[in-house]
Amino acid sequence: MYFAVQAMAAELTTGALVMMQIKKSGKKISMLVANNKGNFTKKATGRITFTCNDGHLITQAISQTIATGEGQTFWMKSVGVNEKGEQVSELDFEWSIRVK
């Protein structure tokens, strides 16, 4: 599987969490990927599943941007595994959020 496809799937796992928390906040908050980095450790073949367990980082950043009006950044990691449970890639995304 081409690395760009993995990057898109990995970003989606982090971005969906950010969008969900923004919606829960009830505020108009912009979001943008400011930076990213990736590690590809094994050839990705078959069905690859990406998981992000960093949702807890978003709540604090949203609270801070609402309280201060200043932009906040935070890194989130998404790990891709194949059907055998073997890790094939790990991608990190730095999200930037700010109250509109």
N, C-alpha and C positions, 0 to 999 in steps of 0.2 A: 504494500500500500504506500503510495506516494506521501512524502512527509507533509505536504501542504494539506492533504485530506486529514491527516492526523491532527494537524494544528487547528483546523477548523472545528473538528469534533471536540477537541480539548477545550478550545475557547468557549464553545457553546456550553459545556458543563459548568464553567465558571460564570459566564455571562448570564445564564438563566437564573443562577442563584442571586446575582446582583439585581437583576430586574425584579425578581420576586420580592426581595427585601425593600427595594425602592417603592414598589406598589404598596406593600404593607405599611410603609411610613406615611403614605397619604400626601407626600410633598412632591413637588416637581424637582427632580434631581437628574442632572445629566451624567452620563457615564461614557468613558472612553478607555480603550486599551492604550496605555502610555508606553509599555515596554513588554517584551516577552523573551523567553529563552527556552531552549529545548534540548533534550538528551534522547537519542534514539539508540536503544541498547540491543535490539534484536529485530530481524526482518519481520515486518508486520504482514501476516497472511491470514486469510479467513476473517472471521468476525472479531473486531477489536472493540472492547468496551472501555470507555473513559469514565473515571470517577473523581469527583472533587469533594474533599472533606473539610474545606476551609470556610464554610458558610458562616461560621461564628465570627469571622473577621469583619464582615460587612456591617453588622449592627453597630459596632463601635464607631466605624468610619462615618456611617450615616448620622449617628447622634452628634458627632463632632462637627460635620459640615452644616447641620441644621443649627447647632448652638453658636457656631462662630461665623458662618457664612463663607468660610474659607474652604478651598478645595482640599480633599484628602486623597491619599494614595495608599494602596495595600496590595500585597502579592498573594496570589492564589495558585495552588498547584493542582494539576490534573494528571492522573496516572492512567496509561493505557495498558490493558492486558489482553492477551489472546484467549482463545477458547480453552486452552490448557491452564489458564491462570498465570501464565508467565508474563512478566512485565516487558513490554516492547518499547515504551516511550514514557517520558515524563516531561511535561511542559508547564512552565510558570508564566503567569500573566500578571502584570502590574496594572491594576485598575485605578483610574482617577475619577473621582466623583465630586460633584459640586451642586449646591442648591442653585436653581435658576432664578 
